[in-house]
């Protein structure tokens, strides 16, 4: 379900930040294994989206992980913003969905 891709700049005008480490590799969740679809960038609908969150939670719970709902609620309702625009890579806007722990 998890693989990494090289996320190139969207524009030649997109600049690195002082904290940017120069790596454009990011981890992504796929709907199907790479062995079945080949290059995910060439396969329409290869990446999971917000509609796939229940599937991810189900997979995690089946494999021994626990969704920590109390910590998730505290972080989402608190004053500290968790997520947002990254200053370390060119990935756009991000949101924290849930805290997960193994065991």
N, C-alpha and C positions, 0 to 999 in steps of 0.2 A: 504493500500500500504506500510505502514511503520511498521516494527517490529524490535525487537532487538534479537540478538543471542549472544551466548557465544562463542567467537572466541578463541579457545585454542591455545597454542604454537604449531608451526609446528615441532619443534625439542626440545629435552631436553637441547640443547646447546644454545637456544635462551634466551638471558638475558634481564632482566628488566633494564630500564634506571633510573637515579635518579628522573626524573619527572614522571615516570610511577606510577599511583595511585593504581595498583593492580587489576583493573577491566578489564576483557576481554570482557565485553558486548559492542557491537557496534550496531548502527542503520543501517538497510538495507532496500532497496526498493524491494518489491516483485511484480512479474507479476500478481499473483492471490492472493486473501485473504488466510490467513492461514486456515480459516475454510473450504476452498475447497481443499487444498493440504496437510494439516497436517503439519508434521515437514519439513520445507523448506530445511534442510540439507540433507534429504533423497529423495528429489524430484529434478530430473534433470531439469535444466532450470528454477528454481523457482526465482532466483534473476535477477533483471534488470541489463542490461549491457549498453554499449555505444549506441547500436542500439535502445534502449528504450528512449533515451533523448527526442526526439520529443513527445512521449506519456506523459512523465512527464511534459513537458512544457505545453502541451495542457490541462492536468488535472489541473495544477496550475492556468492557465488563466481562465478556466471554473469555478474555485472556488474562484475567486476574487483576485488572485495574479497577479503581474506585473513583467515581466522580465526587470530588469534595465540594458538596453543595454549599456548606456554610462558609468556607473560605472564598468560594466563587462569589457568593452573594455579598460578602464583606468587601471584596475588591471592586465589584461592579457598582455597589452603592456608595462607596467611600469617596473622599475628595481627591484622592490620587488617581490620575488618569492612567489606566493600564491599557497599552496599545497606542494607537495613533500613527502618525507618519514616522517612519524610521529615519534616523540620522546616520545610520550605518550602511544602508543599502538602498537601491532604487526600487523599493517594493510598494510604494504608495501607502494608502491608509490601511491600518490593521486594527482588529478588535480582539480582546481576550474573550474567549468563549467559556472556558471552564478550567478549573484546577483539577488535575488528575494525579492520583498517587497509586503506586504499585502495592498490592497487598491488601 
